[in-house]
Amino acid sequence: MHGLRAIVTTLLVVFAALCTTLIVLATIWLIANFNVDRILTVVGILISATGLLFALVIHSRRRR
């Protein structure tokens, strides 16, 4: 069980790092190509990814 937990934790850390990278790249892209539709799309994706990450963290903490 500890091995599975370590794998899930590693995946969550990698996912958080990828999300951070995407936030930086999306910000640079939005500054270069300002468009309201694009901004709303990126914000929606970021909110969804953040919600998924928090749900996974909360789910893993409740199982202790």
Secondary structure, 3 states (H helix, E strand, C coil): CHHHHHHHHHHHHHHHHHHHHHHHHHHHHHHHCCCHHHHHHHHHHHHHHHHHHHHHHHHHHHCC
